[in-house]
């Protein structure tokens, strides 16, 4: 038996369980988190699945994410670091990995290294101005990683991550038959399971960070339609002209599809030269988009400026209302965002308590409207005992087979669909799909799969995709159902 490898997992939140359980079977795993409560919950969730030896814990302090000596010691002692914290903390962790020559695995988008934390980090490293640092951000960190020979294996979650690998399989299948991919649409969402008895007006519950969901709602977007680049400005992705709808086999519902940031860089990543349609979208139940559009117009997604002492006070300030009547406040909110006074949007905001006189908790929730809303959603939209989530993912790939004798027509579409439900007595669907993807990526690193590679890498390599997709089927029974037809 070989020498055990040391894995440092930073972040013991909702998706860490499957990562730690899997990696603990054959490796020395240490888990670090700021919150002792997270560590306790993780130990409880992993113990019932444990197939190997226990992992160790370490409690962190906030300075850990500022590049202090403790971080460097912990990172330097590891053979690989897995970062499962909020994406805003990735920059200092990446910096520590680069400084110590330690590979990094994350579930977050590669552009998460362009955060405010990155800006501050680059200012300190280069002495650049704030604006120069913002523009340099990710490029500087990646260049340092390349020069140091350190791989930053990113986008190893479910979306992004599992979506990349399942898409690459479809492209390879089309190419093997002599086809050329001309259109790609990909949708993914983590939603309340259709089996749940409780139904909220939001059609949504949280098994992961509301803050991350709300931050993404502020993004702009780009995609390709009929060969033309379509740009959608920040805050407008929920407008009806940009929202699409889809029915997915295996689920008795019609979902809303809204744009998932900038799709265009993945055309090159996927090597789809000549594609005329290309988009990546997020799935939600009906009503989500109009509600988030109103929330954004109201100013509840702002992460600067104080909130208020109560939620009623917060909405009153944002809507420009100075009275004390709930009914009148609802009308003021409706007028502010341009919806009818009997809109279901108001019902959803009322359901989570935004019109109540409930006190906003001290601390971060009072720092800005975004954090007040995130804290409220975390409290009011949880999964009850016995309820769980589901991952719904669908790719639609069109390929041109002109001259390939594939069929009577020269074009085919393949729909590839995954519907995966979490375990009411175990791990959630988002935890399994995100946590195992990060674990498989870590195993790939430990086995030398990225030897000789450095800089930012995402999971599109054929060998790794095949390895991880096989592992998903073995570990969790996760497979995609495919249907191909002529168009």
C-alpha positions in Angstrom: 0.0 0.0 0.0 1.3 3.4 -1.0 1.9 6.4 1.3 -1.3 8.2 2.2 -1.8 11.5 0.5 -2.8 14.6 2.5 -5.9 16.5 1.4 -7.0 19.8 3.0 -10.7 20.5 2.5 -11.5 24.2 3.3 -15.2 24.6 3.9 -17.4 22.2 5.8 -20.7 23.5 4.4 -23.7 21.8 2.8 -21.8 20.1 -0.1 -18.7 18.9 1.7 -20.1 15.6 3.1 -19.7 13.5 -0.1 -16.3 15.0 -0.8 -15.0 14.2 2.6 -16.6 10.7 2.8 -15.1 9.6 -0.5 -11.6 11.1 -0.1 -11.3 9.8 3.5 -11.5 6.2 2.3 -7.9 6.3 1.0 -6.4 9.6 2.1 -5.5 11.6 5.2 -8.2 14.3 5.0 -8.2 17.4 7.1 -11.3 19.7 7.1 -11.1 23.4 8.0 -13.9 25.8 8.6 -14.6 29.1 10.3 -17.8 27.7 11.9 -17.4 25.0 14.5 -21.1 24.2 13.9 -20.4 23.3 10.3 -17.7 20.9 11.4 -20.1 19.2 13.8 -22.8 18.8 11.2 -20.3 17.5 8.7 -19.1 14.9 11.2 -22.6 13.8 11.8 -23.5 13.5 8.1 -20.4 11.7 7.1 -20.3 9.2 10.0 -23.3 7.2 8.7 -21.6 6.7 5.3 -18.0 6.3 6.4 -16.3 3.5 4.6 -12.8 4.5 5.8 -11.1 6.2 8.7 -12.2 9.4 10.4 -11.0 12.7 9.1 -9.6 15.5 11.3 -11.0 19.0 11.9 -9.5 22.4 12.4 -11.3 25.5 13.3 -10.3 28.6 11.4 -10.4 32.3 12.2 -11.2 35.0 9.7 -7.6 36.0 9.3 -7.0 32.6 7.7 -8.4 34.1 4.5 -5.9 37.0 4.6 -2.8 34.9 3.8 -1.7 34.5 7.4 1.1 32.0 8.4 -1.5 29.4 9.5 -3.0 29.2 6.1 0.4 28.8 4.4 1.4 26.0 6.9 -1.8 24.1 6.4 -1.8 24.5 2.6 1.9 23.7 2.4 1.4 20.4 4.3 -1.2 19.2 1.9 -0.8 17.3 -1.4 -3.9 19.0 -2.7 -6.3 21.7 -1.4 -10.1 21.5 -2.1 -11.9 24.8 -1.6 -15.6 24.5 -0.9 -16.1 28.0 0.6 -18.0 30.8 -1.0 -16.3 31.9 -4.2 -15.3 35.3 -2.8 -12.6 33.5 -0.7 -11.0 31.6 -3.5 -8.4 34.3 -4.4 -6.4 34.2 -1.1 -6.6 30.4 -1.1 -5.4 30.2 -4.7 -2.6 32.6 -3.7 -1.5 30.4 -0.9 -1.5 27.3 -3.2 0.6 29.1 -5.7 3.0 30.3 -3.1 3.5 26.7 -1.7 3.2 24.8 -5.0 0.0 23.0 -3.9 -2.6 22.0 -6.5 -6.1 23.5 -5.9 -9.5 22.1 -6.7 -12.7 24.2 -6.5 -16.3 23.8 -7.6 -16.6 27.4 -8.6 -16.4 29.2 -11.9 -12.9 30.1 -13.0 -13.9 33.8 -13.1 -14.5 33.6 -9.3 -10.8 34.6 -9.2 -11.9 38.0 -10.4 -13.6 38.9 -7.1 -13.1 41.9 -4.9 -10.8 39.7 -2.8 -8.7 39.1 -5.9 -8.5 42.9 -6.6 -7.1 43.5 -3.1 -4.7 40.7 -3.4 -3.4 41.9 -6.8 -3.0 45.4 -5.4 -0.8 44.0 -2.6 1.3 41.9 -4.9 1.9 44.3 -7.8 1.2 47.7 -6.3 -1.3 48.4 -9.0 -4.2 50.8 -8.7 -7.6 49.4 -7.8 -8.8 49.7 -11.4 -5.7 48.1 -12.8 -6.0 45.3 -10.3 -9.7 44.7 -11.2 -8.7 44.4 -14.9 -5.7 42.2 -14.1 -7.4 40.0 -11.5 -7.7 36.5 -12.8 -4.9 36.9 -15.4 -2.3 37.8 -12.8 -3.2 34.8 -10.6 -3.3 32.4 -13.5 0.1 33.7 -14.8 1.6 33.2 -11.4 0.2 29.7 -11.3 1.6 28.9 -14.7 5.1 30.2 -13.7 4.9 28.2 -10.5 3.7 25.0 -12.3 0.6 24.9 -10.1 -2.7 23.6 -11.5 -5.9 25.4 -10.4 -8.5 22.7 -11.3 -11.7 24.7 -11.2 -15.4 24.4 -12.2 -15.6 20.9 -10.5 -19.2 21.0 -9.2 -22.5 20.2 -10.9 -23.0 23.4 -12.8 -20.2 24.1 -13.7 -18.6 20.7 -13.7 -20.8 17.7 -14.4 -22.5 19.7 -17.1 -19.1 20.2 -18.9 -18.3 16.5 -18.9 -21.7 15.3 -20.0 -21.7 17.9 -22.8 -18.2 16.8 -24.0 -19.5 13.2 -24.2 -22.3 14.3 -26.6 -19.8 16.3 -28.7 -17.5 13.3 -28.9 -20.4 11.0 -29.9 -21.4 13.4 -32.7 -17.9 13.7 -34.0 -17.4 10.0 -33.9 -20.3 9.7 -36.4 -18.8 12.3 -38.6 -21.1 15.1 -37.5 -20.4 18.8 -36.8 -22.2 20.4 -33.8 -24.1 23.5 -34.9 -26.3 24.1 -31.9 -25.9 23.6 -28.1 -28.3 24.6 -25.4 -27.7 23.5 -21.8 -30.0 23.9 -18.8 -29.5 23.0 -15.2 -31.2 23.7 -11.9 -31.3 22.6 -8.3 -34.9 22.6 -7.3 -37.2 21.2 -4.6 -38.0 17.6 -5.4 -41.3 17.0 -7.0 -41.9 14.4 -4.2 -41.9 17.1 -1.5 -45.3 17.6 0.1 -44.7 21.2 1.1 -45.0 23.7 -1.7 -43.8 27.3 -1.2 -45.1 30.2 -3.3 -41.5 30.7 -4.4 -41.3 27.2 -5.8 -37.8 27.1 -4.4 -36.0 26.0 -1.2 -32.3 26.3 -0.2 -30.0 23.5 0.2 -27.0 25.8 -0.5 -26.1 29.4 0.0 -28.8 32.0 -0.8 -26.1 34.6 -1.1 -24.5 32.8 -4.1 -27.9 32.5 -5.8 -28.7 36.2 -5.2 -25.2 37.4 -6.4 -25.6 35.4 -9.6 -29.0 37.2 -10.2 -27.2 40.5 -10.6 -25.0 39.3 -13.5 -25.2 40.3 -17.1 -25.2 37.6 -19.9 -24.2 36.8 -23.4 -25.2 34.0 -25.8 -25.3 33.1 -29.4 -28.5 32.9 -31.4 -28.6 32.2 -35.2 -25.0 33.2 -35.4 -25.5 36.5 -33.7 -24.1 37.5 -30.3 -26.9 38.6 -27.9 -25.9 40.7 -25.0 -28.1 41.2 -21.9 -27.3 44.0 -19.5 -26.8 43.5 -15.8 -30.0 42.9 -13.9 -32.1 42.2 -17.0 -31.7 38.4 -17.3 -35.2 37.9 -15.7 -37.1 40.1 -18.1 -39.6 38.0 -20.1 -38.0 38.7 -23.5 -34.9 36.8 -22.3 -36.7 34.0 -20.4 -37.5 30.7 -22.1 -39.6 27.7 -21.0 -39.0 23.9 -21.3 -40.6 20.6 -20.2 -38.1 17.9 -19.1 -38.9 14.2 -19.3 -39.4 12.6 -15.9 -40.7 15.8 -14.3 -44.4 16.9 -14.4 -43.7 20.7 -14.7 -42.7 23.4 -17.1 -39.6 25.2 -16.0 -38.4 28.7 -16.6 -34.9 29.0 -18.2 -32.9 32.1 -17.6 -29.4 33.0 -18.8 -26.4 31.8 -16.9 -23.9 34.6 -17.2 -21.6 34.7 -20.3 -22.0 31.6 -22.4 -19.6 32.6 -25.1 -16.2 31.7 -23.6 -17.3 28.0 -23.6 -17.6 27.9 -27.3 -13.8 28.0 -27.5 -13.5 25.8 -24.4 -15.7 23.1 -26.0 -13.9 23.6 -29.4 -17.2 24.2 -31.2 -16.0 26.4 -34.1 -18.9 27.1 -36.4 -21.7 26.7 -33.9 -24.6 29.0 -34.6 -26.7 28.6 -31.4 -25.0 28.4 -28.0 -26.5 29.1 -24.6 -26.2 28.0 -20.9 -29.3 28.6 -18.7 -30.5 28.0 -15.2 -33.8 26.2 -14.5 -36.4 27.4 -12.0 -40.1 26.8 -11.3 -42.7 29.2 -12.8 -42.7 32.6 -11.1 -39.1 32.7 -10.0 -38.0 35.1 -12.8 -40.7 37.7 -12.3 -40.0 37.7 -8.5 -36.3 38.1 -8.9 -36.8 40.8 -11.4 -38.9 42.7 -8.9 -36.4 42.0 -6.1 -33.6 43.5 -8.2 -35.7 46.6 -9.2 -36.5 47.1 -5.6 -32.7 47.2 -4.7 -32.7 44.1 -2.5 -29.7 42.7 -4.4 -27.4 45.6 -3.4 -24.4 44.5 -1.3 -23.4 48.0 -0.3 -25.2 50.4 2.1 -26.9 49.6 5.4 -30.2 47.7 5.5 -32.5 48.5 8.4 -33.5 47.3 11.8 -36.6 45.5 10.5 -37.7 44.0 7.2 -40.7 46.4 7.1 -38.3 49.3 7.5 -36.0 48.0 4.8 -38.8 47.7 2.3 -40.2 51.1 3.3 -36.8 52.7 2.6 -36.4 51.0 -0.7 -40.0 51.7 -1.9 -39.9 55.3 -0.6 -42.8 54.7 1.8 -43.1 56.6 5.1 -46.3 55.1 6.6 -47.0 52.1 8.9 -49.7 50.2 7.0 -48.7 46.9 5.4 -51.3 47.1 2.7 -50.1 50.5 1.6 -46.5 49.4 1.7 -47.4 46.5 -0.6 -48.9 49.0 -3.0 -45.8 51.2 -2.8 -43.6 48.2 -3.6 -45.8 47.2 -6.5 -45.7 50.7 -7.9 -41.9 50.9 -7.4 -41.2 47.8 -9.5 -44.1 48.1 -12.0 -46.3 45.2 -11.1 -50.1 45.0 -10.3 -51.3 45.4 -6.7 -52.6 41.8 -6.7 -49.4 40.3 -8.2 -48.3 36.9 -6.9 -44.9 38.5 -6.5 -46.2 40.3 -3.5 -47.5 37.1 -2.1 -44.0 35.6 -2.4 -42.3 38.5 -0.7 -44.9 38.4 2.1 -44.5 34.6 2.5 -40.8 35.0 3.5 -41.6 37.9 5.9 -40.3 41.0 4.0 -43.4 43.0 5.0 -43.1 42.0 8.7 -41.8 44.0 11.6 -39.4 41.1 12.4 -36.0 42.4 13.4 -33.1 41.9 11.0 -30.4 40.0 12.8 -27.4 41.9 14.0 -24.2 41.4 12.1 -23.8 40.8 8.3 -27.6 40.9 7.5 -27.6 44.6 8.6 -24.6 45.5 6.4 -26.6 45.6 3.2 -30.0 44.6 1.7 -28.5 41.6 -0.1 -27.4 40.0 3.1 -30.7 40.8 4.9 -32.6 39.0 2.1 -30.2 36.1 2.0 -30.5 35.6 5.8 -34.3 35.7 5.5 -34.4 33.2 2.6 -32.2 30.9 4.5 -34.6 31.0 7.5 -37.9 30.9 5.6 -37.2 28.6 2.7 -35.3 25.6 4.1 -35.9 22.0 3.5 -38.0 20.4 6.2 -37.1 17.0 7.6 -37.9 14.3 5.0 -37.8 16.8 2.1 -35.0 17.0 -0.4 -33.9 18.6 -3.6 -33.4 17.4 -7.2 -30.9 18.2 -9.9 -32.5 18.7 -13.3 -30.0 19.0 -16.2 -30.7 18.8 -19.9 -28.5 19.3 -23.0 -29.9 19.7 -26.5 -27.2 19.2 -29.2 -27.9 19.6 -32.9 -25.3 18.2 -35.3 -25.0 18.3 -39.1 -24.2 14.9 -40.7 -24.2 16.1 -44.3 -22.7 13.3 -46.5 -22.3 10.9 -43.5 -25.2 8.6 -44.5 -26.5 8.8 -40.9 -30.2 9.0 -42.0 -32.5 10.4 -44.6 -32.0 13.9 -43.2 -28.6 15.4 -42.5 -29.4 16.9 -39.1 -30.1 15.2 -35.8 -30.8 16.5 -32.3 -29.8 14.6 -29.1 -31.5 15.5 -25.8 -29.6 14.3 -22.8 -31.4 14.5 -19.5 -30.6 14.0 -15.9 -33.1 14.0 -13.0 -31.5 13.1 -9.7 -33.3 13.3 -6.4 -31.5 13.7 -3.0 -31.8 11.2 -0.2 -34.3 12.4 2.5 -32.2 10.6 5.1 -28.8 11.4 3.7 -27.1 13.8 1.3 -28.9 16.3 -0.9 -28.8 16.1 -4.6 -26.7 19.2 -4.8 -24.3 17.8 -2.2 -23.8 14.5 -4.1 -23.4 16.0 -7.6 -21.1 18.9 -6.4 -19.3 17.0 -3.7 -18.5 13.9 -5.7 -17.4 15.9 -8.7 -14.9 17.8 -6.5 -13.8 14.4 -5.0 -13.2 12.8 -8.4 -11.2 15.9 -9.5 -9.1 15.6 -6.4 -8.5 11.9 -6.9 -7.5 12.7 -10.5 -4.9 15.2 -9.2 -3.6 12.8 -6.6 -3.2 10.1 -9.3 -1.0 12.4 -11.4 -3.7 13.2 -13.9 -2.6 16.9 -14.1 1.1 16.2 -14.1 2.9 18.8 -16.2 -0.2 21.0 -16.4 -0.6 24.4 -14.7 -2.8 27.5 -14.5 -6.6 27.4 -14.7 -7.9 24.0 -15.9 -11.6 23.0 -16.2 -12.9 19.4 -16.6 -13.2 18.9 -20.4 -10.3 16.5 -20.9 -11.6 13.2 -22.5 -9.8 10.9 -20.1 -11.0 12.7 -17.0 -14.6 13.1 -18.3 -14.9 9.3 -18.9 -13.3 8.5 -15.5 -15.6 10.9 -13.6 -18.8 9.9 -15.5 -18.1 6.3 -14.8 -17.5 7.1 -11.1 -20.8 9.0 -10.9 -22.7 5.9 -12.1 -20.7 3.6 -9.7 -21.0 5.8 -6.6 -24.5 7.4 -7.0 -26.2 5.7 -10.0 -26.1 9.0 -11.9 -26.6 8.5 -15.6 -28.1 10.6 -18.4 -31.0 9.5 -20.5 -30.5 10.3 -24.2 -33.0 10.6 -27.1 -31.8 11.3 -30.7 -34.1 12.2 -33.5 -33.9 13.8 -37.0 -34.8 17.5 -37.4 
